[in-house]
Amino acid sequence: MQQDKQPDYHPVVFRDRAAGYAFLTRSTATSDRTIEWDDGETYPVVDVEISSESHPFYTGKARTVDTEGRIAQFERRYGSGGAGESSGGA
């Protein structure tokens, strides 16, 4: 494997500003900004819009779809479409 063809893989802090959460991992991502981590070292920091701390799926705050309400609304608007109704054909 050619060493000069591989991207630099180094420690990076990813920070979710909405949740106030940051974690240290290794990545090829780069940044001009830095942050001092708990171990006293300075690492590049990458701000992200959403992480596992703020994502609705992982936090348990995901919206549930009201399927029963949508079906009832459809039936009120377009009728129930039951087998006993005439379809207008001969």
C-alpha positions as protocol buffer text, in pm:
chain_id: "A"
residue {
  index: 1
  type: MET
  ca { x: 0 y: 0 z: 0 }
}
residue {
  index: 2
  type: GLN
  ca { x: 136 y: 343 z: -89 }
}
residue {
  index: 3
  type: GLN
  ca { x: 168 y: 554 z: 225 }
}
residue {
  index: 4
  type: ASP
  ca { x: 154 y: 890 z: 49 }
}
residue {
  index: 5
  type: LYS
  ca { x: -186 y: 810 z: -105 }
}
residue {
  index: 6
  type: GLN
  ca { x: -367 y: 757 z: 227 }
}
residue {
  index: 7
  type: PRO
  ca { x: -535 y: 1050 z: 405 }
}
residue {
  index: 8
  type: ASP
  ca { x: -408 y: 1158 z: 748 }
}
residue {
  index: 9
  type: TYR
  ca { x: -601 y: 966 z: 1017 }
}
residue {
  index: 10
  type: HIS
  ca { x: -577 y: 1153 z: 1347 }
}
residue {
  index: 11
  type: PRO
  ca { x: -769 y: 1228 z: 1671 }
}
residue {
  index: 12
  type: VAL
  ca { x: -1055 y: 1479 z: 1622 }
}
residue {
  index: 13
  type: VAL
  ca { x: -1324 y: 1612 z: 1857 }
}
residue {
  index: 14
  type: PHE
  ca { x: -1675 y: 1622 z: 1712 }
}
residue {
  index: 15
  type: ARG
  ca { x: -1899 y: 1871 z: 1892 }
}
residue {
  index: 16
  type: ASP
  ca { x: -2280 y: 1884 z: 1879 }
}
residue {
  index: 17
  type: ARG
  ca { x: -2349 y: 2241 z: 1982 }
}
residue {
  index: 18
  type: ALA
  ca { x: -2727 y: 2191 z: 2005 }
}
residue {
  index: 19
  type: ALA
  ca { x: -2691 y: 1919 z: 2270 }
}
residue {
  index: 20
  type: GLY
  ca { x: -2374 y: 2051 z: 2433 }
}
residue {
  index: 21
  type: TYR
  ca { x: -2206 y: 1717 z: 2369 }
}
residue {
  index: 22
  type: ALA
  ca { x: -1859 y: 1641 z: 2235 }
}
residue {
  index: 23
  type: PHE
  ca { x: -1667 y: 1321 z: 2177 }
}
residue {
  index: 24
  type: LEU
  ca { x: -1312 y: 1235 z: 2081 }
}
residue {
  index: 25
  type: THR
  ca { x: -1254 y: 989 z: 1799 }
}
residue {
  index: 26
  type: ARG
  ca { x: -1019 y: 934 z: 1508 }
}
residue {
  index: 27
  type: SER
  ca { x: -1105 y: 1072 z: 1166 }
}
residue {
  index: 28
  type: THR
  ca { x: -966 y: 1215 z: 845 }
}
residue {
  index: 29
  type: ALA
  ca { x: -1173 y: 1533 z: 898 }
}
residue {
  index: 30
  type: THR
  ca { x: -976 y: 1852 z: 947 }
}
residue {
  index: 31
  type: SER
  ca { x: -1051 y: 2189 z: 1103 }
}
residue {
  index: 32
  type: ASP
  ca { x: -873 y: 2517 z: 1169 }
}
residue {
  index: 33
  type: ARG
  ca { x: -1037 y: 2543 z: 1513 }
}
residue {
  index: 34
  type: THR
  ca { x: -904 y: 2355 z: 1814 }
}
residue {
  index: 35
  type: ILE
  ca { x: -1027 y: 2262 z: 2159 }
}
residue {
  index: 36
  type: GLU
  ca { x: -849 y: 2153 z: 2476 }
}
residue {
  index: 37
  type: TRP
  ca { x: -980 y: 1811 z: 2574 }
}
residue {
  index: 38
  type: ASP
  ca { x: -1011 y: 1657 z: 2923 }
}
residue {
  index: 39
  type: ASP
  ca { x: -669 y: 1493 z: 2894 }
}
residue {
  index: 40
  type: GLY
  ca { x: -499 y: 1833 z: 2853 }
}
residue {
  index: 41
  type: GLU
  ca { x: -420 y: 1781 z: 2484 }
}
residue {
  index: 42
  type: THR
  ca { x: -539 y: 2015 z: 2208 }
}
residue {
  index: 43
  type: TYR
  ca { x: -732 y: 1859 z: 1920 }
}
residue {
  index: 44
  type: PRO
  ca { x: -903 y: 1991 z: 1607 }
}
residue {
  index: 45
  type: VAL
  ca { x: -1277 y: 2038 z: 1664 }
}
residue {
  index: 46
  type: VAL
  ca { x: -1550 y: 1982 z: 1404 }
}
residue {
  index: 47
  type: ASP
  ca { x: -1897 y: 2121 z: 1481 }
}
residue {
  index: 48
  type: VAL
  ca { x: -2184 y: 1899 z: 1365 }
}
residue {
  index: 49
  type: GLU
  ca { x: -2553 y: 1979 z: 1331 }
}
residue {
  index: 50
  type: ILE
  ca { x: -2679 y: 1657 z: 1486 }
}
residue {
  index: 51
  type: SER
  ca { x: -2533 y: 1362 z: 1675 }
}
residue {
  index: 52
  type: SER
  ca { x: -2663 y: 1065 z: 1870 }
}
residue {
  index: 53
  type: GLU
  ca { x: -2728 y: 1301 z: 2164 }
}
residue {
  index: 54
  type: SER
  ca { x: -2969 y: 1522 z: 1969 }
}
residue {
  index: 55
  type: HIS
  ca { x: -3110 y: 1290 z: 1699 }
}
residue {
  index: 56
  type: PRO
  ca { x: -3479 y: 1211 z: 1767 }
}
residue {
  index: 57
  type: PHE
  ca { x: -3436 y: 840 z: 1690 }
}
residue {
  index: 58
  type: TYR
  ca { x: -3161 y: 790 z: 1948 }
}
residue {
  index: 59
  type: THR
  ca { x: -3308 y: 1018 z: 2214 }
}
residue {
  index: 60
  type: GLY
  ca { x: -3653 y: 852 z: 2204 }
}
residue {
  index: 61
  type: LYS
  ca { x: -3826 y: 1176 z: 2105 }
}
residue {
  index: 62
  type: ALA
  ca { x: -3918 y: 1062 z: 1755 }
}
residue {
  index: 63
  type: ARG
  ca { x: -4258 y: 1168 z: 1631 }
}
residue {
  index: 64
  type: THR
  ca { x: -4507 y: 888 z: 1589 }
}
residue {
  index: 65
  type: VAL
  ca { x: -4736 y: 904 z: 1290 }
}
residue {
  index: 66
  type: ASP
  ca { x: -5106 y: 912 z: 1376 }
}
residue {
  index: 67
  type: THR
  ca { x: -5213 y: 652 z: 1121 }
}
residue {
  index: 68
  type: GLU
  ca { x: -5559 y: 602 z: 1270 }
}
residue {
  index: 69
  type: GLY
  ca { x: -5635 y: 972 z: 1246 }
}
residue {
  index: 70
  type: ARG
  ca { x: -5514 y: 986 z: 887 }
}
residue {
  index: 71
  type: ILE
  ca { x: -5729 y: 689 z: 787 }
}
residue {
  index: 72
  type: ALA
  ca { x: -6036 y: 841 z: 953 }
}
residue {
  index: 73
  type: GLN
  ca { x: -5971 y: 1170 z: 777 }
}
residue {
  index: 74
  type: PHE
  ca { x: -5941 y: 990 z: 443 }
}
residue {
  index: 75
  type: GLU
  ca { x: -6268 y: 802 z: 501 }
}
residue {
  index: 76
  type: ARG
  ca { x: -6450 y: 1123 z: 597 }
}
residue {
  index: 77
  type: ARG
  ca { x: -6321 y: 1296 z: 287 }
}
residue {
  index: 78
  type: TYR
  ca { x: -6364 y: 1018 z: 28 }
}
residue {
  index: 79
  type: GLY
  ca { x: -6609 y: 777 z: 191 }
}
residue {
  index: 80
  type: SER
  ca { x: -6539 y: 437 z: 342 }
}
residue {
  index: 81
  type: GLY
  ca { x: -6530 y: 251 z: 8 }
}
residue {
  index: 82
  type: GLY
  ca { x: -6700 y: -56 z: 155 }
}
residue {
  index: 83
  type: ALA
  ca { x: -6819 y: -352 z: -54 }
}
residue {
  index: 84
  type: GLY
  ca { x: -7189 y: -267 z: -5 }
}
residue {
  index: 85
  type: GLU
  ca { x: -7167 y: 62 z: -189 }
}
residue {
  index: 86
  type: SER
  ca { x: -7243 y: 100 z: -555 }
}
residue {
  index: 87
  type: SER
  ca { x: -6951 y: 202 z: -772 }
}
residue {
  index: 88
  type: GLY
  ca { x: -7175 y: 367 z: -1033 }
}
residue {
  index: 89
  type: GLY
  ca { x: -7111 y: 102 z: -1299 }
}
residue {
  index: 90
  type: ALA
  ca { x: -7370 y: -120 z: -1474 }
}
